Amino acid sequence: MRTVLFASLRTYARRYAAAVVAVVAAVALIVVTNALTSATKSGLFAGIDAPFQNAVGAVDLPSDEVTDKYVEKGGWALALSMQPVRTDETMLGQDIMVGAVSTEKRWQWQDLEEGRFPTRAGEAVVDANAAKTNKVAIGDTLKVGSGKTAVETTVVGLVDAPSMWSSPIYVTGPELQGWDDQYVQAVMTAGTGDKDDGWLNTDDYLTELQTQLNKEVNVVAYMVLIFAFIALFVSVLVITNTFSILFAQRMRDFALLRAMGATKRQVLRSVRREALALGLLASLLGLVVGVLLGWGIVALVRQLAETAPLGDVAFEWPWLVGAFVLGVLTTLVASWLPTRRLMRLSPLAALRPQEGFDVRGAGMFRIGLGLAVALAGIATIFVAVGWDDAQTGMLIVLLGCGVTFIGVMLLGPALVPGLVRLAGSALAVVAGSPAKLAAANAGRNPKRTAATAASLLVGVTLTTGVLTGMATIRGATLDEMAQQHPIDIALQAESKPLADSVAGDAKAVPGVADAVAVPGAMASVRTDGKPVPLPVVAPPGGDIALQDMTVKPGTMVISPVAASAFVEDAFEASGEKVTLVVGDRTATVTLDVREIDGAPQISTATLRTLTEDPQTYAVWVRADAGADPEDLAGAIGVIAPDAELTNGKGQRAWVELQLDVFTWAVIGLLAISVLIALAGIANTLGLSVLERGREHALLRALGLTKRQLRRTLAAEAVLLSAVAALVGTALGVFFAWGGSEILVGDIMPDATFQLPVLQLIAVVAAAGLAGLVSCVAPSKRATKVSPAEGLALD
């Protein structure tokens, strides 16, 4: 039987192409995930101990009191703050991470590449890569921050720092402490600390930090592995279908072996060894492809993004062994059911004429079971949508989606061929007889057709589900962002009004559609203590903002940050009344606390009550649709350098970018499963060409041209792909509706379900086009056989 095994592998190697591609893709994805994970870890861990070289210990995420306690004892805080940074001519960024550098040599942990470290306030060092990118040199003056808290600092050195602690710019500690929004990652101590403060010695702290980072990176890796398991599941469907077709075609060969004396167990052992050999070869090839891709991707990312926190790739044996074993097991599991059918094989089958196609579809029991399971799943989703607890409801939705999908899979042999025939009838109006033949061919073996479509159904369902769910999340998120940041660019006066020319100068900046001066006044709020100065503005009408900014008389819209200056709990302050004072005039207003940009907003009537001579305390800018928010903010910021600049368009663009990156990352990972499924369709079609050689020859002899035969095979592939895509799209949209009702509805009650029609059409069209491409090789093979040769085939 060993001879039979090697002969089978040599003879049928090309027919196993789809199975090999499926396993290689899934195994390679696991190995690439390991490459990226190891590179990320090595990049983060490289130099992680640099700031702690002279520290006795550290406290992680300390409170302000703990930070002050240890800094007063000679320690140093690893602190950050997001601030706007600009030169005299250019805005370098609206939200740049600003770190702290010490003037004491003990805590100067950055590597100095050029110049010197600061010795006093007003001096800074800049990351060498950031300086190169932004064309900043030693001796340049930078303005960091905005408004009253802005500081001017001179660059005195260029430094390099480990990616874990790196910042584009470092100012002195006292200057960074002047900003309210600073974030302290850790405070390093010069001596032994108090355990009650969370103090750990340096070695223990670094060990804990590495453990925490390991967990965070591993979580991302495990999320990516979900897509690898999806690819493996699709591979099982493709491999099962491939083995089923091949074993059906080789049934007389197996029966002949039985007639020559081979036992059932020997035949079964031979084909399972064949599957094992295929799995070993494909898994080994997957490891090689994964290793090469892992190195290549990491090298490419480093080339494109020099600041990316990627170190050396170090493949881990558990990952490699696990990927290899999973690839082999996937092949063996997928081949199990087709090989079991060989146990029913009789030696007399070798003496019988070649059997025709298995035209049996789904029996009544299977159809009934499929309907019951699908309806139960649908009902579960509807029950979950009305569930009070979002977390439990989401678990129930996932359960309902899984049950519904199983029901559709059970209905496949009845559902898919029926839809193919229906689509074929419609296509026949345009394509004529080739479409009719294609629909008939696809429906002749219902189980095979359903199994071929099932693999593509998985990928399309998940893809369209993600697209639809993200469209709903995107719409709700961007609506909320438009409410929080309705003004594209705003210049806000801090203590004194803006010059009258600012609005005109802003309007003249390229990329600005409109700019208006916003009247206001410098008021103060009467509280139990001393008066708190508070600039207020009265929003103008028109289309300067994305929404109506009108404020009701007697109301003041204010951000929680601004309200915290005079109320104890800003987030619960809505509805409270406060008194605004301008000179000898007063106005009592009701607070409406919400997330807004810029100064508190009052009505025009309230402003007239406070002053008869309002001045320009803000300039609001509406940008052109295609304007770059960062470039525009930089150009406008230099017009009034003492004003606070808010970049609402930039905030909205950043959130939109994150949604796009997440969506397309998920789609890219799911595309691997879709490509595996399309390879399965191509392989099934190719095997069917070999199986129907005599039939094609007869059609050619009856007058069917080569071109018509190619069109028939193309129509068959397109019909199969398009039907699977349509069914998958319907399921994906339904599943996304259930999930979004639970998740999005719980967080954003006003969100509406959105259907990305153009994207869904693109998915179906892409599936059909890919099906068309997949038939190129099989159709060429079919047309190379002449009618006489084909009729002579066994």
C-alpha positions in Angstrom: 0.0 0.0 0.0 3.0 2.3 0.4 3.5 2.1 -3.4 -0.2 3.0 -3.9 0.3 6.0 -1.5 3.2 7.4 -3.4 1.6 6.8 -6.8 -1.6 8.6 -5.6 0.4 11.6 -4.4 2.3 11.8 -7.7 -0.9 11.4 -9.8 -3.3 13.6 -7.9 -0.9 16.3 -6.6 -2.4 19.1 -8.7 -5.9 18.2 -7.7 -5.0 18.9 -4.0 -4.0 22.5 -4.8 -6.9 24.2 -3.0 -6.4 22.0 0.1 -2.7 22.9 0.2 -3.4 26.7 -0.3 -6.0 26.6 2.5 -3.7 25.0 5.0 -0.7 27.1 4.0 -2.7 30.4 4.3 -4.0 29.5 7.8 -0.7 28.3 9.1 1.2 31.2 7.7 -1.2 33.7 9.4 -0.4 32.1 12.8 3.3 32.3 12.2 3.0 36.0 10.9 1.1 36.8 14.1 3.9 35.4 16.1 6.4 37.4 14.2 4.6 40.7 14.7 4.0 39.8 18.4 7.6 39.0 19.1 8.8 42.1 17.2 6.4 44.3 19.2 7.5 42.8 22.5 11.2 43.2 21.7 10.7 46.7 20.5 8.8 47.7 23.7 11.2 45.9 26.0 14.3 47.3 24.4 15.6 49.9 26.9 12.6 49.6 29.1 14.9 49.9 32.1 16.6 53.1 30.8 14.8 55.6 33.0 15.3 53.4 36.1 19.1 53.0 36.0 19.6 55.3 39.0 16.3 54.6 40.8 16.0 52.6 44.0 12.3 51.9 43.2 9.2 53.2 41.6 5.5 53.6 42.0 3.2 52.9 39.0 0.5 55.4 38.1 0.8 57.4 41.3 -1.6 59.9 42.6 -0.7 63.6 42.7 0.0 63.4 46.4 2.3 60.4 46.0 4.1 62.0 43.1 4.7 65.2 45.1 5.9 63.2 48.1 8.7 61.4 46.3 9.7 64.2 44.0 10.3 66.4 47.1 12.5 63.6 48.4 14.7 63.7 45.2 12.8 61.4 43.0 11.6 62.0 39.4 8.3 61.6 37.7 7.9 60.1 34.2 5.1 62.5 33.1 3.5 63.3 29.8 1.1 65.9 28.5 -0.7 66.3 25.2 0.0 69.9 24.0 0.0 71.9 20.8 3.6 72.6 19.6 4.5 75.2 17.0 7.4 77.3 15.7 7.1 81.0 14.8 5.8 80.0 11.4 4.4 76.5 11.6 2.1 74.5 13.8 3.9 71.2 14.3 0.9 69.4 15.8 -2.2 70.1 17.8 -1.8 67.1 20.2 1.9 66.2 20.6 3.1 64.1 23.5 5.4 66.2 25.6 7.6 64.5 28.1 9.8 65.8 30.9 13.6 66.0 31.0 15.5 66.6 34.2 18.2 69.2 34.8 19.8 66.7 37.2 22.3 64.3 35.6 21.0 61.4 37.7 17.6 61.5 36.0 18.7 62.3 32.5 18.0 58.9 31.1 17.6 59.8 27.4 20.6 59.2 25.1 22.1 62.5 24.0 23.0 62.5 20.3 23.8 66.1 19.8 23.9 69.3 21.8 23.4 69.2 25.6 20.7 68.6 28.2 18.7 71.5 29.6 20.1 73.3 32.7 17.1 75.6 33.4 13.5 76.3 32.5 13.0 77.5 29.0 15.2 74.9 27.4 14.2 71.6 25.8 15.5 68.6 24.0 13.8 67.0 20.9 13.7 63.4 19.7 16.2 63.1 16.8 13.7 61.4 14.5 11.0 63.9 15.3 13.4 66.8 14.7 14.4 65.3 11.3 10.7 64.9 10.3 9.6 68.3 11.4 12.8 70.1 10.4 13.6 71.3 13.9 17.2 72.1 14.8 19.2 73.1 17.9 18.7 76.7 18.6 15.1 76.8 17.3 12.4 78.3 19.6 9.2 76.3 20.1 6.0 77.4 21.7 4.5 74.5 23.7 0.9 74.7 25.0 -1.7 77.4 24.4 -3.2 80.4 26.1 -1.9 81.4 29.5 -0.2 78.1 30.2 1.9 78.2 26.9 5.7 78.2 27.4 8.4 79.2 25.0 11.4 77.0 25.0 14.7 76.7 23.1 15.9 73.5 21.7 19.4 72.7 23.1 19.8 69.1 22.3 18.7 66.1 20.2 18.1 62.8 22.0 17.1 59.2 21.4 14.9 57.2 23.8 13.5 53.7 24.0 10.1 53.5 22.3 8.4 52.6 25.5 9.2 56.0 27.0 9.8 58.1 23.9 8.2 61.5 23.3 8.8 63.9 20.4 9.8 66.7 22.8 10.9 67.0 26.4 10.6 70.2 28.5 11.7 70.7 32.0 9.7 69.3 34.9 8.4 72.5 36.4 7.2 73.6 32.9 5.3 70.4 32.4 3.8 70.6 35.8 2.2 73.9 34.8 -0.3 72.0 32.6 -3.4 70.6 34.3 -3.7 67.6 32.0 -0.4 66.0 32.7 -0.3 62.2 33.1 2.3 60.5 35.4 3.2 57.0 34.2 5.5 56.4 37.2 7.5 58.2 39.8 11.1 57.0 40.5 12.4 57.2 44.0 15.9 58.0 45.2 15.4 55.9 48.3 13.2 53.2 49.8 9.5 54.0 49.5 6.3 53.1 51.3 4.7 49.8 50.3 1.3 51.3 51.0 1.9 53.7 48.1 2.4 50.8 45.8 6.2 51.2 45.9 8.3 48.4 44.4 12.1 48.1 44.1 13.4 48.6 40.6 13.7 45.0 39.7 10.3 44.0 40.9 8.7 47.1 39.2 10.3 46.2 35.8 9.2 42.6 36.1 5.6 43.7 36.8 5.8 46.1 33.9 7.0 43.5 31.5 4.3 41.1 32.6 1.7 43.7 32.1 3.0 44.6 28.6 3.2 40.9 27.7 -0.5 40.5 28.6 -1.5 43.5 26.6 0.4 42.4 23.5 -0.9 38.8 23.9 -4.5 40.0 24.0 -4.0 41.6 20.5 -2.3 38.5 19.3 -5.2 36.3 20.5 -7.7 38.5 18.7 -5.7 38.0 15.5 -5.7 34.3 16.1 -9.5 34.3 16.0 -9.1 35.1 12.3 -6.6 32.3 11.9 -9.2 29.9 13.4 -11.8 31.2 11.0 -9.4 30.5 8.2 -8.8 27.0 9.5 -12.6 26.4 9.7 -13.0 27.5 6.1 -10.0 25.3 5.2 -11.9 22.3 6.7 -14.8 23.0 4.4 -12.6 23.3 1.4 -10.5 20.3 2.2 -13.6 18.2 2.9 -15.1 19.1 -0.4 -11.9 18.4 -2.2 -11.5 14.9 -0.7 -15.1 14.1 -1.3 -14.8 14.9 -5.0 -11.5 13.2 -5.4 -12.6 10.0 -3.6 -15.8 9.9 -5.7 -13.7 10.1 -8.8 -11.4 7.4 -7.6 -14.0 5.1 -6.3 -13.4 2.4 -9.0 -9.7 2.6 -8.2 -10.3 1.8 -4.6 -12.8 -0.9 -5.5 -10.2 -2.5 -7.8 -7.7 -2.5 -4.9 -10.4 -4.3 -2.9 -11.0 -6.8 -5.7 -7.2 -7.5 -5.8 -7.2 -8.4 -2.1 -6.8 -5.2 -0.2 -8.9 -5.1 3.0 -11.2 -2.1 3.9 -8.8 -1.2 6.6 -5.8 -1.2 4.3 -7.6 1.1 1.8 -8.7 3.4 4.6 -5.2 3.5 6.1 -3.8 4.3 2.7 -6.1 7.3 2.0 -5.6 8.6 5.6 -1.9 8.4 5.1 -2.4 10.4 1.9 -4.2 13.0 3.9 -1.5 13.0 6.6 1.2 13.4 4.0 -0.7 16.3 2.4 -1.2 17.9 5.8 2.5 17.5 6.7 3.6 19.0 3.4 1.2 21.9 3.5 1.9 22.7 7.1 5.6 22.7 6.6 5.2 25.0 3.5 2.9 27.2 5.7 5.7 27.6 8.2 8.2 28.6 5.6 5.8 31.1 4.0 4.9 32.5 7.4 8.5 32.9 8.5 9.4 34.7 5.2 6.3 36.9 5.4 6.9 37.7 9.1 10.4 38.9 8.4 9.3 40.8 5.3 6.3 42.6 7.0 8.4 43.7 10.0 11.1 44.9 7.7 8.6 46.8 5.6 7.0 48.4 8.6 10.3 49.6 9.9 11.2 51.0 6.5 7.9 52.9 6.2 7.6 54.0 9.8 11.0 54.6 11.5 9.3 55.3 14.9 7.3 52.1 14.9 8.0 50.2 18.2 9.3 47.0 16.4 12.4 45.1 17.5 13.9 41.9 16.2 11.7 39.0 15.1 12.1 36.0 17.4 9.9 33.1 16.4 8.8 31.1 19.4 8.7 27.3 19.2 5.3 26.9 20.9 3.8 29.1 18.1 5.6 27.2 15.3 4.8 23.8 16.7 1.2 24.8 17.4 0.7 26.2 13.9 2.2 23.0 12.4 0.1 20.7 14.5 -3.1 22.7 13.8 -2.4 22.5 10.0 -2.0 18.8 10.1 -5.0 18.2 12.4 -7.1 20.4 10.1 -6.3 18.2 7.1 -6.9 15.0 9.0 -10.2 16.2 10.5 -11.4 17.5 7.1 -10.6 14.2 5.5 -12.2 12.0 8.1 -15.8 12.0 6.8 -14.9 11.4 3.1 -12.6 8.5 4.1 -15.2 7.0 6.3 -17.4 6.4 3.2 -14.7 4.1 1.9 -15.6 1.6 4.6 -18.9 1.0 2.7 -17.1 0.2 -0.6 -17.6 -3.2 -2.2 -15.1 -4.9 -4.5 -17.9 -5.5 -7.0 -18.0 -1.7 -7.6 -14.9 -2.1 -9.8 -16.9 -4.3 -12.1 -19.9 -2.0 -12.4 -20.2 0.9 -14.9 -19.0 4.3 -13.6 -21.8 5.7 -11.5 -23.3 9.1 -12.4 -23.5 12.1 -10.2 -24.9 12.0 -6.7 -28.1 13.9 -7.5 -29.6 13.4 -4.1 -30.3 16.6 -2.3 -31.4 17.3 1.2 -33.9 14.9 2.6 -37.1 16.0 4.3 -35.6 15.3 7.7 -32.6 17.5 7.0 -34.8 20.3 5.6 -37.1 20.1 8.6 -34.1 20.1 11.0 -32.5 23.0 9.2 -35.6 25.1 9.3 -36.1 24.4 13.0 -32.5 25.3 13.8 -32.5 28.5 11.7 -35.8 29.7 13.1 -34.6 29.0 16.6 -31.5 31.0 16.0 -33.5 33.9 14.5 -35.8 33.9 17.5 -32.8 33.9 19.9 -31.5 37.0 18.2 -34.8 38.8 18.5 -35.0 37.8 22.2 -31.5 39.1 22.8 -32.3 42.5 21.2 -34.8 43.2 23.9 -32.5 42.1 26.7 -31.8 44.7 29.4 -28.2 43.7 30.2 -26.0 44.5 27.1 -23.2 42.1 28.0 -25.6 39.1 28.4 -27.6 40.2 25.4 -24.5 40.2 23.2 -23.6 36.7 24.3 -27.2 35.6 23.4 -26.9 37.4 20.0 -23.6 35.5 19.3 -25.3 32.2 20.2 -28.3 33.1 18.0 -26.0 33.9 15.1 -24.1 30.6 15.4 -27.4 28.6 15.6 -28.8 30.5 12.6 -25.7 29.8 10.5 -25.8 26.1 11.4 -29.5 26.0 10.2 -28.5 27.7 6.9 -25.7 25.2 6.4 -28.1 22.3 7.0 -30.5 23.9 4.4 -27.6 24.3 2.0 -28.3 21.4 -0.4 -31.9 22.6 -0.9 -31.3 26.4 -0.6 -28.1 27.0 -2.7 -29.0 24.9 -5.8 -32.5 26.5 -5.9 -31.1 30.0 -5.7 -28.5 29.1 -8.4 -31.2 27.9 -10.7 -33.2 31.0 -10.0 -30.2 33.3 -10.7 -29.4 31.2 -13.7 -32.8 31.8 -15.2 -32.3 35.5 -14.8 -28.8 35.4 -16.2 -30.0 33.4 -19.2 -32.0 36.4 -20.4 -28.6 38.1 -21.0 -26.2 35.2 -21.5 -28.4 32.7 -23.2 -27.9 28.9 -23.3 -24.5 28.9 -21.5 -26.2 30.4 -18.4 -28.9 27.7 -18.5 -26.3 24.9 -18.8 -24.3 26.5 -16.0 -27.3 26.6 -13.7 -28.2 23.0 -14.6 -24.6 21.8 -13.9 -24.5 23.6 -10.6 -27.7 22.0 -9.5 -26.9 18.4 -10.5 -25.0 17.6 -7.4 -26.8 19.6 -4.7 -24.6 18.5 -1.8 -21.3 19.3 -3.6 -22.7 22.7 -4.7 -23.8 23.5 -1.1 -20.4 22.4 0.3 -18.5 24.5 -2.2 -20.6 27.6 -1.4 -20.4 27.1 2.3 -16.8 28.0 2.5 -17.4 31.3 0.8 -20.5 31.8 2.8 -18.5 32.0 6.0 -16.1 34.7 4.8 -18.8 36.8 3.2 -21.1 36.6 6.2 -18.4 37.8 8.5 -17.1 40.5 6.1 -20.6 42.0 5.4 -21.4 41.7 9.1 -18.3 43.7 10.0 -18.9 46.3 7.3 -22.5 46.8 8.3 -21.8 46.9 12.1 -18.9 49.3 11.6 -21.1 51.5 9.3 -23.6 51.8 12.2 -20.9 52.4 14.8 -19.2 54.9 12.4 -22.4 56.9 11.8 -23.2 57.0 15.5 -19.7 57.9 16.5 -19.3 60.7 13.9 -22.7 62.1 14.9 -21.5 62.3 18.5 -18.2 63.8 17.4 -20.1 66.4 15.4 -22.0 67.4 18.5 -18.9 67.6 20.7 -16.7 69.3 18.0 -19.1 71.1 15.7 -16.5 73.8 14.8 -13.8 73.0 12.4 -11.1 75.4 13.8 -11.6 77.8 16.7 -9.4 80.5 18.1 -10.3 81.3 21.7 -9.1 84.4 23.6 -7.8 83.6 27.1 -7.7 86.9 29.0 -8.0 89.7 26.5 -10.1 90.0 23.3 -8.7 89.1 19.9 -7.8 91.8 17.4 -10.5 92.7 14.9 -8.4 91.7 12.0 -8.1 88.0 13.1 -11.3 86.9 11.4 -10.3 88.5 8.1 -6.8 87.1 8.3 -8.2 83.6 9.0 -10.7 83.8 6.1 -7.8 84.6 3.7 -6.0 81.3 4.6 -6.1 78.7 1.8 -8.5 75.9 2.7 -10.9 78.2 4.7 -14.4 78.4 3.5 -15.6 80.9 6.0 -14.5 82.6 9.3 -16.6 84.7 11.7 -15.8 86.7 14.7 -17.7 85.5 17.8 -18.7 88.3 20.3 -18.1 87.7 23.9 -16.8 89.2 27.2 -14.6 88.5 30.1 -17.0 87.6 32.9 -16.5 86.2 36.3 -18.6 83.7 38.3 -19.7 84.5 41.8 -19.2 81.5 44.1 -18.8 81.1 47.8 -15.1 82.0 47.4 -13.4 84.5 45.3 -14.7 85.3 41.8 -13.5 83.0 39.0 -12.7 84.7 35.7 -14.5 83.1 32.8 -14.5 84.2 29.1 -18.0 83.7 27.6 -19.1 83.9 23.9 -22.4 84.2 22.1 -22.5 81.8 19.1 -23.5 83.4 15.8 -26.1 82.0 13.5 -25.4 80.7 10.0 -23.7 77.6 8.8 -20.3 78.2 10.4 -20.8 75.0 12.5 -22.0 71.5 11.8 -25.1 72.0 13.9 -27.2 74.8 15.3 -25.2 76.5 18.1 -28.1 78.6 19.4 -28.2 78.8 23.2 -31.4 79.4 25.0 -31.7 82.7 26.9 -30.8 82.2 30.6 -28.6 79.1 29.8 -24.8 78.7 29.7 -23.4 75.7 27.8 -20.1 74.8 29.4 -17.5 72.0 29.3 -16.9 69.9 32.4 -13.3 71.1 32.5 -14.4 74.8 32.6 -17.2 74.1 35.1 -14.8 72.4 37.5 -13.2 75.8 38.3 -16.3 76.8 40.3 -18.4 73.7 41.1 -17.5 70.6 43.0 -18.9 67.9 40.7 -18.8 69.3 37.1 -20.5 66.2 35.6 -23.5 66.6 37.9 -23.7 70.4 37.6 -26.3 70.6 34.8 -29.3 72.5 36.1 -27.4 74.5 38.7 -27.7 78.3 38.6 -24.7 80.6 38.7 -24.3 84.4 38.4 -22.1 85.9 35.7 -20.6 89.3 36.4 -19.2 91.8 33.9 -18.3 95.1 35.6 -21.5 96.2 37.5 -23.8 94.0 35.4 -25.0 90.5 36.3 -26.9 87.7 34.7 -28.1 84.5 36.3 -27.8 81.5 34.1 -28.5 77.7 34.3 -25.6 75.4 33.6 -25.8 72.9 30.7 -22.7 70.9 31.2 -21.6 68.9 28.1 -18.5 68.2 26.1 -17.8 71.2 23.9 -14.7 73.0 22.5 -13.7 76.5 23.6 -15.2 79.0 26.0 -18.6 78.7 27.7 -21.5 79.8 25.4 -24.4 82.0 26.3 -27.2 83.6 24.3 -27.0 86.9 22.5 -29.6 88.3 24.8 -27.7 87.2 27.9 -24.5 88.8 26.4 -26.4 92.1 25.9 -27.5 92.0 29.5 -23.8 91.7 30.6 -22.3 94.3 28.3 -23.3 96.9 25.7 -19.9 96.6 24.1 -19.1 93.0 23.3 -15.7 92.3 21.8 -14.2 89.4 19.7 -13.4 86.7 22.1 -13.3 83.9 19.5 -13.0 83.3 15.8 -14.8 80.2 14.3 -13.6 78.8 11.0 -15.4 76.5 8.6 -12.9 74.6 6.4 -13.2 73.4 2.9 -14.2 69.7 2.6 -10.8 68.6 1.4 -8.6 70.7 3.6 -6.0 69.0 5.8 -6.9 69.8 9.4 -3.4 69.8 10.7 -2.0 72.1 8.0 -5.0 74.4 8.4 -4.6 74.6 12.2 -0.9 75.4 11.8 -1.6 78.2 9.3 -4.4 79.7 11.5 -2.6 79.3 14.8 0.2 81.7 13.8 -2.4 84.4 13.2 -3.1 84.7 16.9 -0.4 82.9 18.8 -1.6 83.9 22.2 -5.1 82.4 21.6 -6.1 78.9 22.4 -6.7 76.9 19.2 -9.1 73.9 19.0 -9.1 71.7 16.0 -12.5 70.0 15.8 -12.0 68.9 12.2 -8.8 67.3 13.3 -10.5 65.5 16.2 -13.2 64.2 13.9 -10.7 63.2 11.2 -8.6 61.3 13.8 -11.6 59.3 15.0 -12.7 58.6 11.5 -9.2 57.3 10.7 -9.2 55.0 13.6 -12.6 53.5 12.5 -11.3 53.1 9.0 -8.1 51.4 10.1 -9.9 49.0 12.4 -12.5 48.2 9.7 -10.0 47.5 7.0 -7.7 45.6 9.3 -10.6 43.2 10.1 -11.6 43.0 6.5 -8.0 42.3 5.5 -7.8 39.4 8.0 -11.2 38.0 6.8 -10.0 38.3 3.2 -7.7 35.4 3.9 -10.7 33.2 4.5 -12.5 34.5 1.4 -9.4 33.8 -0.7 -9.2 30.2 0.7 -12.9 29.8 -0.2 -12.4 31.1 -3.8 -9.4 28.7 -4.2 -11.9 26.0 -3.2 -14.3 27.1 -5.8 -11.6 27.1 -8.5 -10.5 23.6 -7.4 -14.0 22.3 -7.4 -14.6 23.6 -10.8 -11.4 22.2 -12.1 -12.2 18.7 -10.6 -15.6 19.0 -12.1 -14.1 19.6 -15.6 -12.1 16.4 -15.3 -15.2 14.6 -14.1 -17.4 15.9 -16.9 -14.9 15.4 -19.7 -17.1 13.1 -21.8 -20.1 15.4 -21.2 -18.2 18.4 -22.5 -17.0 16.5 -25.4 -20.5 15.5 -26.3 -21.7 19.1 -26.1 -18.8 20.1 -28.4 -19.8 17.3 -30.8 -23.4 18.6 -30.8 -22.2 22.1 -31.8 -21.2 23.9 -28.6 -18.2 26.1 -29.4 -15.1 26.5 -27.3 -16.1 30.0 -26.5 -19.6 28.8 -25.4 -18.0 26.1 -23.2 -15.8 28.7 -21.5 -18.8 31.0 -21.0 -20.7 28.1 -19.5 -18.0 27.4 -17.0 -17.6 31.1 -16.2 -21.3 31.4 -15.6 -21.2 28.4 -13.3 -18.4 29.9 -11.2 -20.0 33.4 -11.1 -23.5 32.0 -10.2 -22.0 29.9 -7.4 -19.9 32.8 -6.0 -22.7 35.4 -6.4 -25.3 33.2 -4.7 -23.0 32.4 -1.8 -22.2 36.2 -1.5 -25.9 37.2 -1.6 -26.8 34.6 1.1 -23.8 35.6 3.2 -24.7 39.3 2.8 -28.2 38.7 4.0 -27.0 36.8 7.0 -24.2 39.3 7.7 -26.6 42.3 7.6 -29.1 40.5 9.9 -26.3 39.5 12.4 -24.9 43.0 12.4 -28.4 44.4 13.1 -28.7 42.2 16.2 -25.2 43.1 17.4 -25.5 46.8 16.8 -28.9 47.0 18.5 -27.3 45.6 21.6 -23.9 47.3 21.6 -24.5 50.6 19.9 -28.0 51.0 21.2 -26.8 50.6 24.8 -24.0 53.2 24.5 -25.7 55.6 22.0 -29.5 55.3 22.3 -30.1 57.8 19.4 -28.0 55.8 16.9 -29.8 54.4 13.9 -28.9 51.2 12.0 -27.1 52.1 8.8 -26.7 49.9 5.7 -23.5 50.4 3.7 -25.2 49.7 0.4 -22.3 50.5 -1.9 -19.9 48.5 0.2 -22.2 45.5 0.2 -22.7 45.7 -3.6 -18.9 45.8 -3.9 -18.6 42.6 -1.8 -21.1 40.7 -4.0 -19.5 42.1 -7.2 -16.0 41.2 -6.0 -17.1 37.7 -5.1 -18.7 37.3 -8.6 -15.5 38.7 -10.3 -13.3 36.5 -8.2 -15.4 33.5 -9.2 -15.0 34.5 -12.8 -11.2 34.7 -12.4 -11.2 31.3 -10.7 -12.7 29.6 -13.7 -9.9 30.7 -16.1 -7.6 27.7 -15.7 -10.4 25.1 -15.6 -12.0 26.5 -18.7 -8.7 26.5 -20.6 -8.2 22.9 -19.6 -11.7 22.0 -20.8 -11.3 23.6 -24.2 -7.9 21.9 -24.9 -9.6 18.5 -25.1 -11.0 17.8 -28.6 -14.5 16.1 -28.9 -13.0 12.9 -30.1 -10.5 12.7 -27.2 -13.2 13.6 -24.7 -15.6 10.9 -25.9 -12.9 8.3 -25.5 -12.3 9.2 -21.9 -13.4 6.6 -19.3 
